[in-house]
Amino acid sequence: MLTPMKTTAAVLWELGGKWEVGEVELDGPQAGEVLVELAASGLCHSDEHLVTGDLPVAYPMVGGHEGAGRVVEVGPGVTEVAVGDPVVMTFLPSCGRCSYCVRGYTALCDDGAGATLGPQLDGTYRFHARGEDVGQMCLLGTFARHTVVPVKSVVKIDEGFPLHLAALVGCGVTTGFGSAVRTAELRAGDTAVVVGIGGIGANAVQGARIAGCRYVVAVDPVEFKREKALELGATHVASSMDEAWNTVSSITRGQLADAAILTTGVAEGAQLQPALQLVGKRGRVVVTALGHPGEDTVSMSLLELTLYEKQVRGALFGSSNGQHDVPRLLEMHNLGRLRLAELITREYALEEINTGYQDMREGRNIRGLIRF
């Protein structure tokens, strides 16, 4: 066993702090766990929520929940993967046995309940630094050269697929695509509106295109992101939901959209009513963006909800099934139907992680990527 070992990781030590890159100690895999050497990790907005407190966690924490790499060591009882296997890490584990998994709702697996608490599934820690136990974002901690994760959180992929592209499918691609195809249930001929074109919204646009939507309207105040949405399959763009309403009303002859998907940086209660007004009869509003933990008030017309049978749906991981969907999405890329390289705006070294997040905050990135 290779344990314990030294590796390098980006740790958030306090609320509102910067990511601090340094040496950490990593224990080896326990029963049901694997040690992975990372090739790449995406810079997802959800890790920014750790900094702002929008996602309450215990500090310190190794961030990162979107990554891919190779298995270096397996713990006792692991038979699903072997040393050397290329894997994508998904930010929600899937046990395959709980009530939700057996019904196909693996994104809601009971093992995901403590994903943001810090320790591993057995309640103990694998990372240590400065004499303290260090948690792992979503049981993963992909802002590290090496990490130990549950085998329930890895998906074996085909040999030869570029790992830096596969990393994107650990969260952003699957969440965005699934929000459109699975949660919103978009079908050929539908009209979709995607509000917020970042790492998730860009893939909701792709999902709507691949589902066969006749119109895909992308909404974002940043011109660069609107241009990128057109490259990825949007048919129309708007800088606000009000502007989008005029477009959608015109192109659908007043019928409005079949679904509106909220993929903004942070979900706000005030966004619900404008989103509901974008959809027509039996239209779905899908809330994929994370809201403030203390916000429990939204603005929406209950009369509209009833009279037009409109719906509001939450989407976690795009209602996806990692073991099934990750390989399918990679195969769709190989067939030229799903674009991955085009999502990466800029690559960073781990030591540049704070620059990467500043670029995200300022609207310069669709997806920043750490390459190890």
N, C-alpha and C positions, 0 to 999 in steps of 0.2 A: 504494500500500500504506500502511496506517495505522500502520506500525510504526516504532520501538517506541512504546508508549503507556503512560500511567500509569493505574492503576486501584486499587481498594481490595480487600484480601483479608484473611482470617483465617489467620495463619501459626502453626504450632506449631514453636517453636525448639528445644525440648529435651524429653527424656523427663520426664513428670510435670508439664510446664509448663501454663500457661494459653494459650488462643488469643489471640494478639495481633493486633488489627485495625489496619491502617495502609496507607500507600501502597506499592505495588510497581510494578515495571516489567514490562511484558508484551511479548514479541516477537510479531511477526505470524505467521500460519500458514505453515508450510513445506508441501512437497508432501504431499498426502493429508491435510491438516489444515484445520480451520475455526475461525474466531474467533466466539465466541458471547457475546451479552449476556444475562446471567441474569435471569430473572424471579423465581425462587424456588429454594430448596434445602432439602431435608429434613435434620433433625438425627438421623442414624442412629447406632445404638450402635457400629457398626464404626469410626467415627471416634474414639470414646472409647477403642477398643483402641490407637490411636496414642499416646494420652496415657499409658495404663497400661503399654504395652509388650507387651500380649498379641498385638499384630500388629507384629512388628519392622520398622522402617523407618529410612531415613536422614533425619536432620533437617538443615535446616528443611524443612517441608512445608506447602503450602496444602491444607487439609482439604476434605472434602465430595466425595461421589460419587453424590448423588441430586439431580438438578436438571433444569430445563427453561428454555428461552429462545429467542432468535431469532438466526439466523446473520447476522453483521455483515460478514464477509469470508471468502472461500474461498481456499485455497492452490492452487498449480499442480496440475493434473490432477484436481481435484474436480469431478465431474459429478452426483453423487448428490443434492446439495442446492444451493440457490442463496441469494444474499443475500435476507434477509427471511423465509426459511422458519422456521416454528416447529418446534422439535425437542425431544425428550427425550434426555437423555444417559444411557447405560447404563454401569454401572461395569466391564463386561467388553467389550472390543472383539471384533468378529467379522470375520475376514478373508474368509470364504466359500470359502476354497480349501484350507485345511489338512485333514488326515485327519479331525479331529474335526468341523469345520464341515460338510464334505461328507456326513458321516453324520448331520447334524442336531443334533450336540452342541455348539452354538455357545458355550455357557457355558464350554466347555473349550478354546476356541480357543487355538492356540499363542501368539498375540499377547498373551494375557492373562498369560503367565508372569511378565512383569516389571511387572505393573500396580501393585505397591506399592513398587517400587524408587525412584521419584522422577522420573527423566527420561522424556521422550517415547520413542516407539518407535525413533527413530533414535539414542537415547543422549544427546541434548542437551536443554537446559532452555529453557522459555519464560518462566518467572517468575524475577525477580531482585530482591533487596532487601539492603540493608546490605553491598553489595559481594559477595554470595554468590549462587550459583544456588539456586533454591528448587524443590523437587519438587512433584508434583501427585498427590494421593491417587487411585489407580486411573486415572491418566492424565487425570483430569478437573479436580479442584480447584474444586468448585462453591461453596466458601465465598469467592467472589470475584464482584465486579460483572461482570467479563469474564474469559473464559478461552479458551485455545486447546487444542483436543482433536482426536484422530484422527477422520476422517469415519467410520471403522469403529466409532466409539463413539456415534454419534448416529442417532436414528430420527426421520425426518420424520413429523409428525402433521398432522391436519386443521386448517385455519385456523378460528379461533373457539373452540377448546377452551380452557378456562381454564388458563393455564400453571402457576398455583400448584398446581392439582390434578394436572396432568400430571406435575409434578416427582416426585410420590410414586411414580409407576410406574417411575421409573429404578432403584429398588432394592426398597424395602420391600413394595410391593403385589405386584410380580411374583415376588419371592423367596418371600413367604408363600403366595400363591395357587399358585405352581408347586410348592412343597413338598407341598401337599395333593393337587393335581390331577395333577401330572406325576411327582414322585418317589415319593409314597406311592401313586399310582394309585388314589385313592379313587373309588368308583362309587356309583350310586344304591342306597340301602338299607344302606350300610356304616355302621359306627360309628367315629368318629375321636376322638382325644384330642389336644389342643394344650396343650403345657406352656410357659407363659410368654407373656403377652398384652401385648406391646409392639407396635412398628411392624410387625414381621414376623408375630408370632403372631396379631395381630388379622386379618391377611389370610389366614393359614392357616385361621382360623375361617370367613372368607368363602368361601374356596376349597372347604372341606368342605361348606358350605351349598349353594353353587352346583353342586357335584358331585352333590348329591342325598342326602347322608348322612341316615339316619334319626335318628341321635343324634350330637351334637357336644358333647363335654365339654371345657370350658376350665378350665385349672388356673393359678392365680396367687395368691400370698399377699395381693395388694393388692385390697381390696374394690372400689375404683373401676374397676379393670381387669376384674374379674369382671362388674361391671354393664355395662361397655362391650361385653364379649364377648357378653352376652345380646342387646344391641341389634343386634349384627352377625351374629347367627345361631346362637350356641350354644344348645343345648337344656338343658344342665346346666352347673353350675360347681362347682369344688372349690378349696380353698385349698392342697392338697398332693397329691402323687401317691398317698399312702396313702389319703387321703379319696376321691380319684378312683377308686381300685380298687374300693372298696365300691360306689360309684355305678355304675360300668361293669359290675361283676359282677351287680348287681341288675337293671339295665335290659336286659342281654343274656342273662339267665337262665344266667349262668356261661360263656357263649362268649367274652366279653371283646371288645376292640376289634380292628378290622381294621388300624388304624395308629395309632401315637403319634408326634407330631411335636415335637421338642425345639427350641424357639425362645426359650430363656432368654437372659439377657444374655451369659453365658459358659457354654459347655458344660463340664460336669465329668464325669470318669470315673465317679464314684459314681452318676451319674444313669442310667446305661445299664441296670442290672439292674431298678430300679423301673419304668423305661419298658418293658422287655421283659415284665415281669409284667403290664402293662396290656393287652398284645395276646394274642390267642388263636392257634390253629393257623394257620400261614402268615402271621401278622401281621408288619407292617413297622414298625420303629423308624427314623424319619428324623431324622438329626442335621443341622440347619440352623445352629444356633448355633456360633460359633467357639470352639474350645477353647484352652487355654493352649498356646503353641508347644512348651513343654518337657514337657508331660504326655503320657506314652505308656502309661499304665496305666488300664484300665477294669475295672469289676466286672460280670461277667455269667456266667450259667450256660451253659456249653457243652452240657451235657446237654439243657437246655431248647431250645437252638438247634437241636440235631439232632432230638430226638424230636418236636418240634412244628413243625419246618421254619420257625422264625422267622428274620427277616432284619434286618440293620442296614444302612442306606443313608445315604451322605452326600449332601447337597444343596447345590450351588453355584448361586446365582441361581434356586433352585427348579427346576433342570434345564430352564430356559426358553430360548427363542429370542427375543431382543429384537426383531428386525425383524418377526417374525410376531406375537409375543404382546403387545407394547406397544399397537399399534393396536387389537387385539381387545379388550384390557382397557378401553381408553378408550371403545370402542363399547359394551361391556357397561355402562359407567357411564351413557352416554347413554340406554340402554334401561331404566335403573333397576334393574339387577341387581347392580351392583358399587358399593359406597358409598365415596366418596373424601373428601368434605368432613367426614364424621363422624369420620374418622381424625385430623383436625387438632385437637389439644387447645388449642394456643396458637401465635400467630405472634409472631416476634421480628424486630427490626432486626438487621443483621449485628453491630453493636456490642454487642448483648445475647447473643451466642453463648454466653458462659460461664454466664449465667443459664439459658439453655435447657438446657445439659447438666447443670446442677445440678438443674433440675426433672426431667430424665430419671432421674438417679441416685436421686432421692428418690421415684420412682414416680408422679409427678404427670402425666406425659404418655404418651399413646399415640404421638403423633408431634408433635414441635415442628417449626415451619417458619419458615425465614428468608424474608421478603419483601423484595425489593430495590426 
